[in-house]
Amino acid sequence: MRRLMANFLADQSGATAIEYCLIAVGLSIVIVAAVNGIGTALNGKFASVSSSLQ
């Protein structure tokens, strides 16, 4: 039982998975922010083109 607890406490695979998850979350937040900014800029351009055509 003591060896089982020692092995459990020494296992680092869960910490690595959590670190990769945090990196993925950070990247996804950056991607969403960039796409949102580009979408706002494109919306303005399309509105400008639409008003020019009318």
Rosetta constraint file for C-alpha pairs under 8 A:
AtomPair CA 1 CA 5 HARMONIC 6.38 0.50
AtomPair CA 2 CA 6 HARMONIC 6.22 0.50
AtomPair CA 3 CA 7 HARMONIC 6.12 0.50
AtomPair CA 4 CA 8 HARMONIC 6.17 0.50
AtomPair CA 5 CA 9 HARMONIC 6.16 0.50
AtomPair CA 6 CA 10 HARMONIC 6.13 0.50
AtomPair CA 7 CA 11 HARMONIC 6.17 0.50
AtomPair CA 12 CA 16 HARMONIC 6.43 0.50
AtomPair CA 13 CA 17 HARMONIC 6.32 0.50
AtomPair CA 14 CA 18 HARMONIC 6.29 0.50
AtomPair CA 15 CA 19 HARMONIC 6.22 0.50
AtomPair CA 16 CA 20 HARMONIC 6.28 0.50
AtomPair CA 17 CA 21 HARMONIC 6.16 0.50
AtomPair CA 18 CA 22 HARMONIC 6.21 0.50
AtomPair CA 19 CA 23 HARMONIC 6.30 0.50
AtomPair CA 20 CA 24 HARMONIC 6.20 0.50
AtomPair CA 21 CA 25 HARMONIC 6.19 0.50
AtomPair CA 22 CA 26 HARMONIC 6.18 0.50
AtomPair CA 23 CA 27 HARMONIC 6.24 0.50
AtomPair CA 24 CA 28 HARMONIC 6.10 0.50
AtomPair CA 25 CA 29 HARMONIC 6.25 0.50
AtomPair CA 26 CA 30 HARMONIC 6.43 0.50
AtomPair CA 27 CA 31 HARMONIC 6.19 0.50
AtomPair CA 28 CA 32 HARMONIC 6.09 0.50
AtomPair CA 29 CA 33 HARMONIC 6.17 0.50
AtomPair CA 30 CA 34 HARMONIC 6.18 0.50
AtomPair CA 31 CA 35 HARMONIC 6.10 0.50
AtomPair CA 32 CA 36 HARMONIC 6.00 0.50
AtomPair CA 33 CA 37 HARMONIC 6.22 0.50
AtomPair CA 34 CA 38 HARMONIC 6.19 0.50
AtomPair CA 35 CA 39 HARMONIC 5.94 0.50
AtomPair CA 36 CA 40 HARMONIC 6.27 0.50
AtomPair CA 37 CA 41 HARMONIC 6.37 0.50
AtomPair CA 38 CA 42 HARMONIC 6.09 0.50
AtomPair CA 39 CA 43 HARMONIC 6.04 0.50
AtomPair CA 40 CA 44 HARMONIC 6.47 0.50
AtomPair CA 41 CA 45 HARMONIC 6.44 0.50
AtomPair CA 42 CA 46 HARMONIC 6.10 0.50
AtomPair CA 43 CA 47 HARMONIC 6.11 0.50
AtomPair CA 44 CA 48 HARMONIC 6.18 0.50
AtomPair CA 45 CA 49 HARMONIC 6.21 0.50
AtomPair CA 46 CA 50 HARMONIC 5.96 0.50
AtomPair CA 47 CA 51 HARMONIC 6.17 0.50
AtomPair CA 48 CA 52 HARMONIC 6.17 0.50
AtomPair CA 49 CA 53 HARMONIC 6.23 0.50
AtomPair CA 50 CA 54 HARMONIC 6.50 0.50
